[in-house]
């Protein structure tokens, strides 16, 4: 008596039938539960890319921290350069110029200084009185009338022609910068000192440079 076992029966499944069986198997909820969500897949991909980036930076001295320090230094350098030569730097330099806007006569600056002092606005009084000094020197042709001159430059040029007042002119330039550029309130004493300097500058006779 011959017994046939199932293992002896040849199994022949065509391609379409196999595909259907695979789809049925994969549609089992157990497979769906085990499959990572889209968010998990994205997070995994991002993690892999970040790891690759960190590994690529391993050749930088100090590793990622060293790279961050280098980037920070470059940012600071860019900011400093922009402040020195960019719009910010030009605006800061322009703020230090003695004259701004329409240039008036020395007497007009003196009058404005006296009016500001009478109101107790000594920062304006200091600013206008120093402008009166510089403008007076221009009117006497001791300084050329040009825009863009700073207080220090005006004091240095005038001091070369009026050496007896060079120290006081430099001090007056510092007072101008303190209120005009440094934002200090000014004082009555500073204004009086500039008023006295203005009177002495008007009386002082220049010397020949190199004589």
MARBA-936498 format. One record per residue (C-alpha): residue number from 1; residue in three letters; chain; x, y, z. Coordinates in nm, 4 decimals, decimal comma, padded with zeros to 6 digits, m for minus. Each point is the difference from the previous one (the first is absolute). Last residue first. Layout:
# MARBA-936498
 pos code unit       px       py       pz
 NUM  ala    A        X        Y        Z
...
***
This chain:
# MARBA-936498
 pos code unit       px       py       pz
 211  unk    A  05,9906  12,9513  01,1160
 210  unk    A m00,1262 m00,3443 m00,0966
 209  unk    A m00,3658  00,1042  00,0064
 208  unk    A m00,0229  00,3776  00,0139
 207  unk    A m00,1524  00,1184  00,3228
 206  unk    A m00,3588  00,1058  00,0497
 205  unk    A m00,1030  00,3050  00,2032
 204  unk    A m00,2309 m00,0676  00,2914
 203  unk    A m00,2866  00,2436  00,0649
 202  unk    A m00,2790 m00,2082 m00,1532
 201  unk    A  00,1441 m00,3179  00,1519
 200  unk    A m00,0001  00,1667  00,3423
 199  unk    A m00,3690  00,0917 m00,0231
 198  unk    A m00,0972 m00,3495 m00,1160
 197  unk    A  00,2052 m00,1533  00,2789
 196  unk    A m00,1911  00,2074  00,2575
 195  unk    A m00,3297 m00,1196 m00,1462
 194  unk    A  00,1323 m00,3552 m00,0076
 193  unk    A  00,0857  00,0145  00,3709
 192  unk    A m00,3401  00,1521  00,0786
 191  unk    A m00,1742 m00,2849 m00,1832
 190  unk    A  00,2014 m00,2614  00,1843
 189  unk    A m00,0789  00,1654  00,3336
 188  unk    A m00,3713  00,0171 m00,0853
 187  unk    A m00,0040 m00,3722 m00,0591
 186  unk    A m00,0510 m00,2524 m00,2782
 185  unk    A m00,2677 m00,2700 m00,0025
 184  unk    A  00,2196 m00,2819 m00,1330
 183  unk    A m00,1134 m00,1784 m00,3167
 182  unk    A  00,3475 m00,1192 m00,0980
 181  unk    A m00,0150  00,1330 m00,3558
 180  unk    A m00,1226  00,3564  00,0319
 179  unk    A  00,0357  00,0484  00,3755
 178  unk    A  00,3330 m00,1726  00,0621
 177  unk    A  00,1271  00,0737 m00,3509
 176  unk    A m00,0382  00,3755  00,0539
 175  unk    A  00,1714 m00,0210  00,3381
 174  unk    A  00,2854 m00,1966 m00,1566
 173  unk    A  00,0363  00,2639 m00,2713
 172  unk    A  00,0157  00,2707  00,2670
 171  unk    A  00,2826 m00,1872  00,1750
 170  unk    A  00,1913 m00,0168 m00,3294
 169  unk    A m00,0542  00,3740 m00,0474
 168  unk    A  00,1229  00,0652  00,3529
 167  unk    A  00,3214 m00,1934 m00,0635
 166  unk    A  00,0633  00,1711 m00,3342
 165  unk    A m00,0637  00,3514  00,1343
 164  unk    A  00,3591  00,1287  00,0091
 163  unk    A  00,0680 m00,1987 m00,3182
 162  unk    A m00,2487  00,2014 m00,2056
 161  unk    A  00,0831 m00,1049 m00,3564
 160  unk    A  00,0737 m00,3662  00,0823
 159  unk    A m00,2788  00,0078  00,2572
 158  unk    A m00,2506  00,0946 m00,2692
 157  unk    A  00,0784 m00,3125 m00,2000
 156  unk    A m00,0040 m00,2246  00,3082
 155  unk    A m00,3202  00,1537  00,1396
 154  unk    A m00,1799 m00,0307 m00,3346
 153  unk    A  00,1104 m00,3610 m00,0384
 152  unk    A m00,1129 m00,0853  00,3524
 151  unk    A m00,3386  00,1636 m00,0575
 150  unk    A m00,0526 m00,1938 m00,3217
 149  unk    A  00,0149  00,1515 m00,3471
 148  unk    A m00,2505 m00,1483 m00,2459
 147  unk    A m00,0788  00,3192 m00,1841
 146  unk    A  00,2587  00,2544 m00,1055
 145  unk    A  00,0640  00,3658  00,0714
 144  unk    A  00,3785  00,0235  00,0095
 143  unk    A  00,1356  00,0887  00,3394
 142  unk    A  00,1946  00,3163  00,0813
 141  unk    A m00,2035  00,1814 m00,2641
 140  unk    A m00,1337  00,2425  00,2646
 139  unk    A m00,3532 m00,1179 m00,0841
 138  unk    A  00,1201 m00,3582  00,0405
 137  unk    A  00,1402  00,0764  00,3447
 136  unk    A m00,3312  00,1572  00,0956
 135  unk    A m00,1822 m00,3118 m00,1212
 134  unk    A  00,2155 m00,2148  00,2252
 133  unk    A m00,0593  00,2169  00,3065
 132  unk    A m00,3710  00,0420 m00,0727
 131  unk    A m00,0330 m00,3760 m00,0380
 130  unk    A  00,1514 m00,0346  00,3453
 129  unk    A m00,2609  00,2398  00,1327
 128  unk    A m00,2850 m00,1859 m00,1702
 127  unk    A  00,0899 m00,3379  00,1512
 126  unk    A  00,0662  00,1363  00,3463
 125  unk    A m00,3318  00,1898  00,0020
 124  unk    A m00,1878 m00,3026 m00,1317
 123  unk    A  00,1360 m00,2117  00,2860
 122  unk    A m00,0588  00,2924  00,2353
 121  unk    A m00,3745  00,0123 m00,0434
 120  unk    A m00,0665  00,2249  00,2998
 119  unk    A m00,2343  00,2205 m00,2006
 118  unk    A  00,2440  00,2919  00,0191
 117  unk    A  00,2766 m00,2365 m00,1090
 116  unk    A m00,1992 m00,0921 m00,3109
 115  unk    A m00,0530  00,3666 m00,0867
 114  unk    A  00,3688  00,0780  00,0470
 113  unk    A  00,1026 m00,2924 m00,2202
 112  unk    A m00,2449  00,1019 m00,2751
 111  unk    A  00,1426  00,3533  00,0069
 110  unk    A  00,3542 m00,1322 m00,0251
 109  unk    A m00,0952 m00,2250 m00,2908
 108  unk    A m00,1555  00,2958 m00,1802
 107  unk    A  00,3109  00,2096  00,0685
 106  unk    A  00,2202 m00,2713 m00,1521
 105  unk    A m00,2077 m00,0028 m00,3170
 104  unk    A m00,2253 m00,2886 m00,0942
 103  unk    A  00,0593 m00,3310 m00,1786
 102  unk    A m00,3144 m00,1740 m00,1161
 101  unk    A m00,0161 m00,3658  00,1024
 100  unk    A  00,2549 m00,1415  00,2411
  99  unk    A  00,3202  00,1584  00,1180
  98  unk    A  00,2556 m00,1347  00,2435
  97  unk    A m00,0020 m00,3509 m00,1393
  96  unk    A m00,0211 m00,2729  00,2615
  95  unk    A m00,3493 m00,1188 m00,1029
  94  unk    A  00,1315 m00,0522 m00,3522
  93  unk    A  00,2445 m00,2596  00,1309
  92  unk    A m00,2785 m00,1941  00,1706
  91  unk    A m00,2171  00,0176 m00,3121
  90  unk    A  00,2875 m00,1156 m00,2194
  89  unk    A  00,0730 m00,2893  00,2318
  88  unk    A m00,3625 m00,1100  00,0096
  87  unk    A m00,0291  00,0312 m00,3766
  86  unk    A  00,3008 m00,2229 m00,0536
  85  unk    A  00,3706  00,0640  00,0459
  84  unk    A  00,0658 m00,0275  00,3741
  83  unk    A m00,3283 m00,1470  00,1211
  82  unk    A m00,0141 m00,2427 m00,2915
  81  unk    A  00,3550 m00,1127  00,0703
  80  unk    A m00,0805 m00,0566  00,3677
  79  unk    A m00,3158 m00,1968 m00,0851
  78  unk    A  00,1868 m00,2186 m00,2491
  77  unk    A  00,2741 m00,0718  00,2533
  76  unk    A m00,2543 m00,0924  00,2674
  75  unk    A m00,1708 m00,2392 m00,2427
  74  unk    A  00,3355 m00,1551 m00,0937
  73  unk    A  00,0850 m00,0472  00,3666
  72  unk    A m00,3335 m00,1733  00,0617
  71  unk    A  00,0553 m00,2321 m00,2996
  70  unk    A  00,3449 m00,0945  00,1325
  69  unk    A m00,1411 m00,0660  00,3462
  68  unk    A m00,2743 m00,2177 m00,1474
  67  unk    A  00,2598 m00,1952 m00,1972
  66  unk    A  00,2040 m00,0614  00,3141
  65  unk    A m00,3090 m00,1259  00,1797
  64  unk    A m00,0751 m00,2363 m00,2899
  63  unk    A  00,3448 m00,1589  00,0276
  62  unk    A  00,2760  00,1781  00,1884
  61  unk    A  00,2152  00,0258 m00,3059
  60  unk    A m00,2253 m00,0643 m00,3043
  59  unk    A  00,0443 m00,3532 m00,1435
  58  unk    A m00,3008 m00,1348  00,1893
  57  unk    A m00,2277  00,2342 m00,1875
  56  unk    A m00,1145 m00,2678 m00,2469
  55  unk    A m00,1040 m00,2192  00,2919
  54  unk    A m00,2241  00,2728  00,1373
  53  unk    A m00,1647  00,0452 m00,3390
  52  unk    A m00,0520 m00,3759 m00,0459
  51  unk    A m00,1562 m00,0189  00,3443
  50  unk    A m00,2334  00,2845 m00,0883
  49  unk    A m00,1010 m00,1770 m00,3221
  48  unk    A m00,0728 m00,3241  00,1883
  47  unk    A m00,2055  00,1819  00,2608
  46  unk    A m00,1980  00,1762 m00,2693
  45  unk    A m00,0803 m00,3311 m00,1677
  44  unk    A m00,1078 m00,1572  00,3296
  43  unk    A m00,2237  00,2936  00,0783
  42  unk    A m00,1578 m00,0223 m00,3453
  41  unk    A m00,0646 m00,3729  00,0424
  40  unk    A m00,1473  00,0557  00,3455
  39  unk    A m00,2314  00,2664 m00,1353
  38  unk    A m00,1113 m00,2321 m00,2790
  37  unk    A m00,0823 m00,2677  00,2541
  36  unk    A  00,2182 m00,3075  00,0542
  35  unk    A m00,1508 m00,3377 m00,1133
  34  unk    A m00,0638 m00,2451  00,2888
  33  unk    A m00,3665  00,0908  00,0367
  32  unk    A m00,0560 m00,0355 m00,3729
  31  unk    A  00,1643 m00,3433 m00,0021
  30  unk    A m00,2260 m00,1239  00,2796
  29  unk    A m00,3017  00,1406 m00,1774
  28  unk    A  00,0449 m00,2674 m00,2809
  27  unk    A  00,0030  00,1795 m00,3317
  26  unk    A  00,3464 m00,1412 m00,0602
  25  unk    A m00,1351 m00,3557 m00,0139
  24  unk    A m00,2897  00,0823 m00,2308
  23  unk    A  00,2324  00,1899 m00,2326
  22  unk    A  00,2422 m00,2931 m00,0043
  21  unk    A m00,2806 m00,2502 m00,0788
  20  unk    A m00,1194  00,2187 m00,2828
  19  unk    A  00,3496  00,0199 m00,1441
  18  unk    A  00,0413 m00,3759  00,0218
  17  unk    A m00,3280 m00,0559 m00,1835
  16  unk    A  00,1024  00,2336 m00,2750
  15  unk    A  00,3374 m00,1716 m00,0428
  14  unk    A m00,1320 m00,3593 m00,0212
  13  unk    A  00,0134 m00,2410  00,2871
  12  unk    A  00,1128 m00,3661 m00,0739
  11  unk    A  00,0272 m00,2217  00,3005
  10  unk    A  00,1012 m00,3602 m00,0660
   9  unk    A m00,1620 m00,2505  00,2337
   8  unk    A  00,2641 m00,2037  00,1743
   7  unk    A m00,0058  00,2118  00,3060
   6  unk    A m00,3697 m00,0657  00,0325
   5  unk    A  00,0711 m00,3670  00,0529
   4  unk    A m00,1293 m00,2710 m00,2245
   3  unk    A m00,0284 m00,3455  00,1461
   2  unk    A  00,0429 m00,3078 m00,2170
   1  unk    A m00,1416 m00,3294  00,1094
***
